[in-house]
Amino acid sequence: MEALGKEQWGVMNTREKQEQLERDNLSPYASLSSKSQGRMQAEAECPLRTAYQRDRDRIVYCRAFRILKHKTQVFLAPTGDHCRTRLTHTLEVSAIGRTLARALDLNEDLVEVIALGHDLGHTPFGHAGETILNELVPGGFSHYRQSLRVVDVLENHGNGLNLTYEVRDGIAKHSKGYGEVIPADGHGLPETAEGCLVRYADIIAYLSHDLDDAIQVGLIQESDIPDDCRQVFGADHSKRIMAMIEGVLSATRPDLESVAPRLVFAVAPRVGDAMQQLRQFLFHRVYRSPQVHNEYLKARKMLRDIFHYCRDNRDFFEAETAGLLPGSAFERRICDFIASMSDRQAQNLYHRLFVPET
């Protein structure tokens, strides 16, 4: 800032000052908002917010973000209100991502907006909804592609949010399924260090909070956690998160063979092995447990029946959606309709359609 001189600094608007702070303080590996590859539709710059700050606000104010508070994370019918929803998962990913970004001098705003937008396309009832729509919709369905469709097409009355390229890239490539967080061949990775970082923030968040929720509902006990995981991560939720964050920070390093500045993201071997072991433990003891699986089957049936009813009763569907995206293929519109529902909306619609009135 001093290099600019007081007079130059004084004539800058707020956005320009933020951009200068990024240039002065972020690492060579960071994505500068002033260097963004831009938007699909060009817009005048905001005088107050950088491009990534503007994108964050667009996501926070959109309908798809608000409705995440009523979408399942893991437990479809929890006995209390403490279990995570898709919204609280999103906020935890954002918090972990910002901690990682701050430690690495990356762009916290870009990390935050990718984290806030990464699950906008998730269906009601979590992965149960994603699985059934993937079976029913021509061309298949995945929540990360749907998240991009939400921000590009569905929001803002069909006009989309017109987000920056880097945010859209991070949203589209955040998912890793059950594969490696950062594949050795680099296939499918985001183009920015911030997008890669969100992949780690996502897995750290869900490993921690899905385990915490499973203990809270009595599905497992602390003593059930594999010994290796307890030794590496400690005995409580906070210690587990910090151990994983520190594991990433200690192993992430510059790529000395790359011509352009580039970070190689990794996790310390002992921490990475424990994360993989915890992942397998949750898969077998929580996600495939009778309590979760039975609700999963109910959700699949509910959404399958709604899909078939809408497909076979077009007049009903058109009246229900008031002409939602008339230019899209009919079955894709049904998919958008169902994916945009909260758990409660889907349950209420199912009761309207299939439960006889007494």
C-alpha angles and dihedrals in degrees: 000000000000090000089064094056127233094272094054092045091050095057094051118103120231095267092050090051090052090050090051091050089054091052091048100044113025124088124255087255094060126102110241116216089219088059097051117140087234139231133305087246116037116239137182112262120257112246092217108037135047118238093263093046088052091051091050091055092048090055096044091052097046126103095237090060095049093051093056087084088071098044124097123251099185111317112067097187108024118180093228141029097250098085117106120259125201088267097053089046088054092050092049091051088051093050094048091044093053091050090053093044093050092051091050096041091241126145106286092190093057092046091049096050094047089050093048092049101039098094102033090114096054116126129231112278094029120250091354089070093044092053096050095045089050088057096045107039120079107245092023131254135255127174094231093054089045090050089057090046089052094055095037101042121357104053125075095035094305095315097099127220096276093224126185121273094249093054093047091048092051093048094048094049103038096100123093102167108199093325130098116307090227110019115221091234092050092233114162096003122145115258094235130067087231092058091050090049092055089059088062093042089053096053093042089052098049096041089054102041099037088055091046092050092047090055092045093054092046096246091126137006129232087248090061092065110105112264093236091056093049091049093050100038104031129230106294142051097256094049091050092054094046093048091054093045091050090047090058095043094050094052102037111100143163118277101241092188095056120095092211120055106272137164123221107215117212142143128235108268097241092048093043092052091050091048091053091048091050090048091055092045092054091046094055102031102035115017093042096036116124091245093056097033095053091054088045091058092048091051092049092053092047095053094040091054092047091050093050092046092052091046092050096041105048096167090057091048094049091049092047095050099034092225098315108194097339091188094064126088111274097244091045088055090053088051091051090048094052096040091054093057126102118231089258094050091052092048092048093049091049091053091049092052104036113017113084117231113246 
